[in-house]
Amino acid sequence: MSTSVKKDIVRGKRYTPDEKSKVVSFVTDYNVSNGRGGQSAAATKFSISQLTIAAWLKNAGVSSTRATKAVGGKGSMQNKLSSMLALGQDIEKLERELNLKRSKFEGLKASL
């Protein structure tokens, strides 16, 4: 003798494709102007969970900020530092070769 009581099942809100595209465009515009943080700003502005927005971004094919670094962001700094390191090593190698050639030149010059 069980009595079945209907419980109100809370289901998530369904969003239209227009609403989704509005949120996705907000996130991309925010990320372009600020470098990052668009997802959390959109979550606050539109009262939508960040997980939902992340899924929409993934479905829309929007790459993450890690993949496309903004100018002046941390990634570009890392790239600049690694380039500077490589150039510094090349300069040291060339300076050693230059010093070797100068010493050979001075030796030949002295033998004249």
Backbone as JSON, one array per atom type, in Angstrom:
{
  "sequence": "MSTSVKKDIVRGKRYTPDEKSKVVSFVTDYNVSNGRGGQSAAATKFSISQLTIAAWLKNAGVSSTRATKAVGGKGSMQNKLSSMLALGQDIEKLERELNLKRSKFEGLKASL",
  "N": [[0.8, -1.17, 0.0], [1.47, 1.44, -1.04], [1.63, 4.86, -1.22], [1.74, 6.98, -3.81], [3.37, 9.9, -4.11], [3.51, 12.71, -5.97], [6.45, 14.22, -6.76], [7.84, 17.38, -7.22], [9.86, 17.69, -9.85], [12.85, 19.18, -10.33], [14.06, 20.64, -13.07], [16.75, 21.54, -15.22], [17.2, 24.8, -16.66], [16.28, 25.46, -19.97], [18.04, 26.68, -22.72], [17.81, 28.86, -25.49], [19.16, 28.66, -28.83], [19.84, 31.25, -29.61], [20.2, 32.61, -27.19], [22.38, 31.18, -26.24], [24.34, 31.79, -28.18], [24.57, 34.5, -27.73], [25.74, 34.59, -25.18], [28.14, 33.23, -25.7], [29.33, 34.97, -27.56], [29.64, 37.19, -25.92], [31.55, 36.21, -24.11], [33.77, 35.74, -25.81], [34.25, 38.36, -26.77], [34.85, 39.67, -24.37], [37.14, 38.29, -23.58], [38.88, 39.0, -25.64], [39.22, 41.73, -25.21], [40.15, 41.82, -22.55], [41.9, 39.75, -22.16], [41.5, 37.42, -20.55], [39.05, 35.68, -18.47], [36.47, 35.91, -19.32], [34.58, 33.86, -19.19], [33.92, 33.55, -16.46], [32.95, 36.12, -15.99], [30.74, 36.16, -17.67], [29.24, 34.16, -16.46], [28.55, 35.38, -14.08], [27.17, 37.66, -15.01], [25.02, 36.63, -16.59], [23.91, 34.76, -14.92], [24.5, 31.98, -15.11], [25.9, 28.73, -14.89], [29.45, 28.2, -14.79], [30.33, 25.83, -15.85], [28.35, 25.12, -17.67], [28.63, 27.21, -19.51], [31.21, 26.69, -20.36], [30.8, 24.3, -21.75], [29.18, 25.22, -23.84], [30.99, 26.92, -25.12], [32.86, 25.06, -25.97], [31.31, 23.53, -27.74], [30.78, 25.49, -29.61], [33.19, 25.79, -30.74], [35.07, 27.55, -29.88], [38.29, 28.43, -29.06], [40.3, 27.86, -26.16], [41.71, 30.24, -23.79], [44.23, 29.46, -23.29], [45.12, 28.35, -25.61], [45.08, 30.42, -27.49], [46.85, 33.04, -26.98], [46.57, 36.24, -25.59], [47.8, 39.4, -26.69], [50.53, 40.44, -24.89], [49.92, 38.86, -22.79], [50.47, 36.18, -20.37], [51.47, 33.99, -21.8], [52.65, 35.1, -24.09], [54.74, 36.39, -22.88], [56.24, 34.25, -21.93], [56.98, 33.1, -24.38], [58.54, 35.18, -25.39], [60.61, 35.24, -23.51], [61.8, 32.71, -23.89], [62.67, 32.99, -26.52], [64.48, 35.09, -26.19], [66.37, 33.8, -24.58], [67.35, 31.82, -26.33], [68.45, 33.47, -28.32], [70.41, 34.79, -26.8], [72.13, 32.66, -26.21], [73.02, 32.07, -28.8], [74.39, 34.44, -29.37], [76.47, 34.35, -27.47], [77.88, 32.11, -28.43], [78.67, 33.03, -30.97], [80.27, 35.19, -30.18], [82.38, 33.84, -28.92], [83.48, 32.54, -31.15], [84.23, 34.79, -32.63], [86.19, 35.94, -30.94], [88.12, 33.91, -31.08], [88.83, 34.03, -33.81], [89.81, 36.64, -33.88], [92.07, 36.38, -32.26], [93.6, 34.64, -33.84], [93.94, 36.31, -36.06], [95.44, 38.42, -34.91], [97.73, 36.99, -34.27], [98.72, 36.27, -36.82], [99.12, 38.81, -37.83], [101.12, 39.76, -36.15], [103.2, 38.13, -36.95], [104.03, 39.18, -39.33]],
  "CA": [[0.0, 0.0, 0.0], [2.29, 2.64, -1.13], [0.97, 6.02, -1.82], [2.73, 7.7, -4.61], [3.24, 11.35, -4.04], [4.29, 13.3, -7.06], [7.41, 15.23, -6.33], [8.21, 18.31, -8.27], [11.22, 17.45, -10.32], [13.47, 20.42, -10.79], [14.89, 20.41, -14.25], [17.53, 22.7, -15.59], [16.61, 25.72, -17.62], [16.67, 25.23, -21.36], [18.41, 27.93, -23.36], [17.65, 28.87, -26.94], [20.44, 28.89, -29.52], [20.12, 32.69, -29.61], [20.76, 32.94, -25.87], [23.72, 30.57, -26.17], [25.27, 32.55, -29.01], [24.77, 35.79, -27.07], [26.7, 34.36, -24.09], [29.43, 32.88, -26.31], [29.93, 36.19, -28.13], [30.07, 38.02, -24.79], [32.79, 35.64, -23.58], [34.88, 35.99, -26.74], [34.55, 39.8, -26.76], [35.48, 39.99, -23.08], [38.49, 37.73, -23.6], [39.7, 39.78, -26.57], [39.57, 43.02, -24.62], [40.79, 41.7, -21.24], [42.86, 38.65, -22.13], [40.87, 36.23, -19.99], [38.04, 35.97, -17.47], [35.15, 36.08, -19.93], [33.67, 32.82, -18.76], [33.41, 33.87, -15.12], [32.16, 37.35, -16.1], [29.45, 35.78, -18.25], [28.51, 33.39, -15.45], [27.99, 36.36, -13.14], [26.23, 38.55, -15.69], [23.84, 35.93, -17.08], [23.5, 33.79, -13.88], [24.63, 30.65, -15.68], [27.1, 28.11, -14.31], [30.64, 28.22, -15.64], [30.41, 24.54, -16.53], [27.45, 25.22, -18.82], [29.25, 28.12, -20.48], [32.36, 25.98, -20.93], [30.27, 23.35, -22.73], [28.76, 26.0, -25.0], [32.2, 27.38, -25.81], [33.44, 23.89, -26.62], [30.45, 23.2, -28.88], [30.89, 26.57, -30.59], [34.52, 25.72, -31.34], [35.91, 28.65, -29.39], [39.47, 27.89, -28.4], [40.53, 28.41, -24.83], [42.72, 31.29, -23.73], [45.54, 28.83, -23.28], [45.53, 28.1, -26.98], [45.32, 31.69, -28.17], [47.28, 34.0, -25.98], [46.38, 37.65, -25.9], [49.05, 40.15, -26.77], [50.91, 40.92, -23.58], [49.53, 37.9, -21.75], [51.56, 35.38, -19.8], [52.04, 33.14, -22.83], [53.56, 35.86, -24.94], [55.92, 36.65, -22.06], [57.01, 33.01, -21.94], [57.57, 32.99, -25.71], [59.59, 36.18, -25.5], [61.75, 34.82, -22.68], [62.49, 31.59, -24.52], [63.36, 33.54, -27.69], [65.64, 35.83, -25.7], [67.36, 32.83, -24.12], [67.97, 31.22, -27.51], [69.3, 34.49, -28.94], [71.56, 35.0, -25.93], [73.05, 31.54, -26.41], [73.64, 32.26, -30.11], [75.33, 35.56, -29.26], [77.66, 33.86, -26.76], [78.61, 31.22, -29.34], [79.3, 33.86, -31.99], [81.35, 35.97, -29.56], [83.53, 32.94, -28.75], [84.09, 32.37, -32.47], [84.86, 36.07, -32.98], [87.42, 36.05, -30.15], [89.07, 32.95, -31.64], [89.3, 34.58, -35.09], [90.62, 37.82, -33.58], [93.38, 35.94, -31.78], [94.34, 34.14, -35.02], [94.3, 37.48, -36.85], [96.53, 39.12, -34.23], [98.93, 36.15, -34.4], [99.23, 36.43, -38.18], [99.55, 40.2, -37.96], [102.39, 39.88, -35.44], [104.25, 37.4, -37.67], [104.44, 39.94, -40.52]],
  "C": [[0.86, 1.25, 0.0], [1.49, 3.74, -1.78], [2.03, 6.79, -2.59], [2.42, 9.19, -4.59], [4.13, 11.92, -5.14], [5.2, 14.38, -6.49], [7.7, 16.14, -7.52], [9.66, 18.08, -8.63], [11.75, 18.77, -10.88], [14.39, 20.08, -11.95], [15.62, 21.7, -14.58], [16.82, 23.56, -16.62], [17.14, 25.38, -19.0], [16.93, 26.58, -22.02], [18.26, 27.8, -24.86], [19.03, 29.05, -27.58], [20.83, 30.37, -29.57], [20.74, 33.12, -28.29], [22.18, 32.39, -25.74], [24.72, 31.4, -26.96], [25.56, 33.92, -28.41], [25.82, 35.66, -25.96], [28.08, 34.07, -24.66], [30.1, 34.12, -26.9], [30.39, 37.14, -27.03], [31.41, 37.53, -24.25], [33.96, 35.94, -24.51], [35.25, 37.47, -26.78], [35.28, 40.2, -25.49], [36.93, 39.5, -23.07], [39.41, 38.51, -24.53], [40.14, 41.08, -25.91], [40.36, 42.9, -23.32], [41.81, 40.57, -21.15], [42.27, 37.36, -21.61], [39.79, 36.66, -19.0], [36.64, 36.12, -18.02], [34.13, 35.08, -19.44], [33.08, 33.13, -17.39], [32.58, 35.16, -15.14], [30.78, 37.05, -16.67], [28.6, 35.01, -17.25], [27.85, 34.33, -14.45], [26.9, 37.19, -13.8], [24.92, 37.85, -16.05], [23.27, 34.92, -16.07], [23.42, 32.37, -14.44], [25.9, 30.05, -15.12], [28.25, 28.14, -15.32], [30.79, 26.93, -16.42], [29.53, 24.54, -17.78], [28.07, 26.09, -19.91], [30.44, 27.45, -21.14], [31.9, 24.98, -21.99], [29.82, 24.07, -23.99], [29.95, 26.48, -25.81], [32.84, 26.24, -26.58], [32.64, 23.52, -27.86], [30.54, 24.25, -29.98], [32.25, 26.58, -31.27], [35.42, 26.87, -30.94], [37.08, 28.05, -28.65], [39.67, 28.57, -27.06], [41.6, 29.48, -24.87], [44.11, 30.71, -23.68], [46.04, 28.61, -24.7], [45.84, 29.39, -27.73], [45.62, 32.74, -27.12], [47.03, 35.41, -26.47], [47.74, 38.34, -25.94], [49.35, 40.71, -25.39], [50.52, 39.99, -22.46], [50.72, 37.09, -21.29], [52.24, 34.52, -20.87], [53.0, 33.89, -23.72], [54.84, 36.2, -24.18], [56.83, 35.42, -22.06], [57.7, 32.82, -23.29], [58.72, 33.97, -25.88], [60.83, 35.77, -24.71], [62.51, 33.67, -23.32], [63.24, 32.05, -25.77], [64.61, 34.31, -27.27], [66.74, 34.89, -25.23], [68.09, 32.21, -25.3], [68.9, 32.22, -28.2], [70.55, 34.76, -28.12], [72.6, 33.9, -26.09], [73.75, 31.65, -27.76], [74.69, 33.36, -30.07], [76.61, 35.11, -28.56], [78.51, 32.97, -27.66], [79.36, 32.05, -30.39], [80.43, 34.72, -31.43], [82.58, 35.1, -29.31], [84.25, 32.73, -30.07], [84.82, 33.64, -32.9], [86.18, 36.25, -32.23], [88.5, 35.11, -30.68], [89.66, 33.5, -32.95], [90.17, 35.82, -34.87], [92.01, 37.41, -33.11], [94.23, 35.37, -32.92], [94.82, 35.31, -35.88], [95.49, 38.22, -36.23], [97.83, 38.32, -34.32], [99.55, 36.29, -35.78], [99.78, 37.84, -38.4], [100.92, 40.4, -37.3], [103.51, 39.18, -36.19], [104.7, 38.13, -38.93], [105.63, 40.76, -40.29]]
}
